[in-house]
Amino acid sequence: MKIFIDFDDVLFNTKKFKNDFLNKVFIKNGVSEENFRKTYYHFFKINKKSGKYYNPQKQIESLGKISGVDGNKLEKDFFIFMKDLKKYIFADVWFFLKKFNKKDLFLISYGDPLFQKMKVDGSGIPKFFKDVVLGKAEKMSSINSVLDKNRISLNDKFIIIDDLPKHLKKKGKYKKGMETFHLRRPDGRYSDLISKDADFEAKNLKEVFKIINKVKEG
């Protein structure tokens, strides 16, 4: 059985991280919250398709042009902050990951690959996973690619754990073996969302582990 786990708000306390990120890196260096928000997203247009993404270097470059902001010091503090993010991993995560063989665990995260990689690497958890997939591709497409790559049978059971209902809709050729968990952590940014598609709901990974064992036992 393979397990696919989301990163933000499932393994990683993104709400706390974002608050500290703003205050300990940007506010500390004289950046107002207004200017932080104003420079946060960068917009792109490729083949008539528009979108937005977060690129920390581009934000720092933009803020460095604002009077009173030392871009070099801001960049230095940014990299220091991102180096060790272990404290943002939820306490029950270590319990859960140690209950499974590394070869069966896959980390799938949707978002800008550059910033996501920095967060994931800083968290110290990649060593627990067989593969870490980060990208802008639609999440189920990424999961299907991993299943194909690992030659998973269409009937083999696999689990998806995510906090966003839109990522728990069963589709694609592997949907027959798919079991989905909607993780609604009290500290998650989207705990108010309801999933009509998930097979199970839990508020932490210890609950997920109990449900997995209960289902196994029949």
C-alpha positions in Angstrom: 0.0 0.0 0.0 1.4 3.4 -1.1 0.6 6.6 0.8 0.6 10.0 -0.8 0.8 12.9 1.7 0.4 16.6 1.1 2.8 19.0 2.8 1.2 22.4 3.8 -1.3 22.2 6.6 -0.9 18.3 6.7 2.7 17.9 7.7 3.7 21.5 8.0 2.1 24.3 10.2 1.9 26.8 7.3 -0.2 29.3 9.3 2.5 29.6 12.0 5.3 29.6 9.4 3.7 32.4 7.4 3.2 34.5 10.5 6.9 34.0 11.6 8.1 34.5 8.0 6.5 37.9 7.8 7.6 39.1 11.3 11.0 37.6 11.7 12.3 38.2 8.2 10.4 41.2 6.6 8.9 43.3 9.4 12.2 42.9 11.3 14.0 44.5 8.3 11.7 47.5 8.0 9.2 46.1 5.5 5.6 47.2 6.1 2.9 44.5 5.9 1.4 46.5 3.1 4.6 46.4 1.0 5.0 42.7 1.9 1.5 41.9 0.5 2.0 44.2 -2.5 5.2 42.4 -3.6 4.2 38.8 -2.6 2.8 37.5 -5.9 4.4 37.8 -9.3 2.3 37.4 -12.3 3.1 35.5 -15.5 1.6 34.9 -18.9 2.6 31.9 -21.0 0.8 30.9 -24.2 -2.2 33.1 -23.3 -2.5 31.4 -19.9 -2.1 33.8 -16.9 -1.3 32.9 -13.3 0.5 34.0 -10.2 3.3 32.5 -8.1 5.5 33.4 -5.2 9.2 33.8 -5.8 11.1 35.0 -2.7 14.1 36.3 -4.6 11.9 38.5 -6.9 10.1 39.8 -3.8 13.3 40.7 -2.1 14.6 42.3 -5.3 11.4 44.4 -5.4 11.6 45.4 -1.8 15.3 46.3 -2.0 14.2 49.2 -4.3 12.0 50.6 -1.6 13.5 53.4 0.6 14.7 52.2 4.0 14.9 48.5 3.1 18.4 46.9 3.0 17.9 44.2 0.3 21.2 42.5 1.1 20.4 42.1 4.8 16.8 41.0 4.0 18.1 38.3 1.7 20.6 37.1 4.3 18.0 36.9 7.0 15.7 35.1 4.6 18.2 32.3 3.9 19.0 32.0 7.6 15.3 31.6 8.5 14.6 29.0 5.8 17.6 26.8 6.7 15.9 25.1 9.7 12.1 24.8 9.7 11.8 21.6 11.7 9.8 23.4 14.4 6.9 23.9 12.0 6.4 20.1 11.5 3.3 19.0 13.5 4.3 16.8 16.5 2.2 13.8 15.3 4.0 13.7 11.9 7.1 12.0 13.3 4.9 9.3 14.9 3.1 8.6 11.6 6.1 8.6 9.3 8.0 6.1 11.5 5.0 3.6 11.3 5.6 3.0 7.6 8.4 1.8 5.3 10.0 4.7 3.4 9.4 2.8 0.1 5.7 3.3 0.6 5.6 7.0 1.4 5.4 9.8 -1.2 5.3 13.5 -0.6 3.2 15.4 -3.2 3.1 19.2 -2.9 1.4 21.7 -5.3 2.8 25.2 -5.7 5.8 27.1 -6.9 8.6 24.5 -6.9 11.4 26.8 -5.8 9.8 28.0 -2.6 8.2 24.6 -1.8 11.6 22.9 -2.2 13.1 25.4 0.3 10.3 24.7 2.8 10.5 20.9 2.4 14.3 20.8 2.6 14.3 23.0 5.6 11.7 20.9 7.4 14.0 17.9 7.4 11.4 15.3 6.3 12.5 14.3 2.8 14.5 11.4 4.3 11.3 9.7 5.3 9.9 9.5 1.7 10.8 7.4 -1.3 10.0 10.3 -3.6 9.2 14.0 -3.2 7.2 15.6 -6.0 7.0 19.4 -6.1 5.4 21.3 -8.9 2.7 23.4 -10.5 1.0 20.4 -12.1 -2.5 19.4 -11.1 -2.0 17.1 -8.0 -3.8 14.0 -9.3 -1.7 14.2 -12.5 1.4 14.1 -10.3 0.1 11.1 -8.3 -0.8 9.2 -11.5 2.7 9.8 -12.8 4.2 8.3 -9.6 1.9 5.3 -9.8 2.9 4.7 -13.4 6.6 5.1 -12.6 6.3 2.6 -9.8 4.3 0.1 -11.9 1.4 0.1 -9.5 -1.5 -2.1 -10.5 -4.9 -0.5 -11.3 -6.4 -2.5 -8.5 -3.7 -1.9 -5.9 -4.8 0.1 -2.8 -3.2 3.5 -2.2 -4.0 6.4 0.2 -4.1 10.1 -0.4 -4.0 12.5 2.6 -4.8 16.1 1.9 -6.4 19.1 3.6 -8.0 20.5 0.4 -11.3 18.9 -0.8 -10.5 19.7 -4.4 -7.5 17.3 -4.3 -9.6 14.4 -2.9 -11.9 13.9 -5.9 -11.5 10.4 -7.3 -10.6 10.4 -11.0 -8.2 8.8 -13.4 -7.4 5.2 -14.2 -6.3 4.4 -10.6 -9.4 5.6 -8.8 -10.6 2.1 -8.1 -7.8 1.5 -5.6 -7.8 5.0 -4.1 -8.7 5.7 -0.5 -8.8 9.4 0.6 -8.4 11.1 3.9 -9.5 14.7 4.5 -7.2 16.1 7.2 -8.9 18.9 9.1 -6.3 20.1 11.6 -7.6 22.8 14.0 -4.4 24.7 13.2 -4.8 24.3 9.4 -5.8 27.3 7.2 -8.7 25.4 5.6 -10.1 23.5 8.5 -13.5 25.0 7.8 -13.8 23.3 4.4 -16.0 20.2 4.0 -15.2 17.3 1.7 -18.1 15.4 0.1 -15.7 13.1 -1.7 -13.3 11.9 1.0 -13.6 8.3 2.3 -12.5 9.4 5.8 -12.0 12.5 7.8 -9.4 13.1 10.7 -8.1 15.9 12.7 -4.5 14.6 12.9 -2.2 11.8 11.6 -2.6 9.7 14.7 -6.3 9.4 13.9 -5.4 8.6 10.3 -3.1 5.8 11.5 -5.9 4.3 13.7 -8.4 4.4 10.8 -5.9 2.7 8.5 -5.3 -0.1 11.0 -9.1 -0.5 11.6 -9.8 -0.8 7.9 -6.9 -3.4 7.6 -8.5 -5.5 10.4 -11.8 -5.4 8.7 
